[in-house]
Amino acid sequence: MYTQCRGCGEVFVIEVDHLIHARGHVRCNLCGTVFDGLETLSEEKPHEDEDLLLHDFDNAPPLLTQAYHSLMVADTVEEELEETTVPEFVTETDTPEDVPFVAEKRNQEPQQTSRWLWGGLGMVMMLLLLWQTQMALASGQIKLPENQYSARLCEMVSCADEKQAVDLDALSLVSRNIRPHPGRDNALIISASMINTNKDNQKFPALEIKLSDLNGRIVAMRRFVAQEYVPIDVLRAGFVSNTLIPINLEIVSPGDQAVAFEIGFVQP
């Protein structure tokens, strides 16, 4: 039900039971005016530019001729009145003569489309977070602890594989040679061949070339990864065991001080 304050003209929502308990009088919580809420009581809320119409109480009240005297009914009514509680928004200390505060205007419920919109945005953000987590696991940025739950999770999503270390003890140089480049000045050609004896480890190592002088002091050093010295078809096949892999490298000459060189295997 709706009623309108006679002081400020604000429309409020109120329960009929509250009006009955307060004998029709209410007090506006905006301007403090005490008015008869029954005068503009209506079941329909007016438009923003309309007011609730005052009811006409000029007609003479009807004459009551039939009395009902029943002690049982009177006792029942008296018990119901005793059990009636004061509404939650009424305080007994500052409410004079059973005049309750009028309930504040109810906020309009959010539209159904707004709820669906926020729900959809939340779902999109959740999916985006899951996608970012999966990409981090696949790239190795996030590493899970080693347990059965991590293994099951990696079965459902693609986790980054741990890089297998190269078995350097199974590698050996069969031959090596260094000579001046026949077609370029200040350039050297290094030729070598290597072999792998571990059939379970077919990873190519990184090559570390060191050039030193007569005193054994290193004057130049360069490291080559497998992609720089192994043909692409051989790299895809892997370092097959007991297979000779030739190596040809071209480097810039560090000068006449370099009289010795060394080729070593290191982890990529």
PyMOL commands that set and color helices and strands:
alter all, ss='L'
color gray80, all
select helices_A, chain A and resi 16-21+71-83+96-98+112-139+148-156+168-170+226-229+232-237
alter helices_A, ss='H'
color red, helices_A
select strands_A, chain A and resi 2-4+11-13+25-27+34-36+171-180+187-196+206-212+218-224+245-252+260-266
alter strands_A, ss='S'
color yellow, strands_A
deselect
rebuild
show_as cartoon
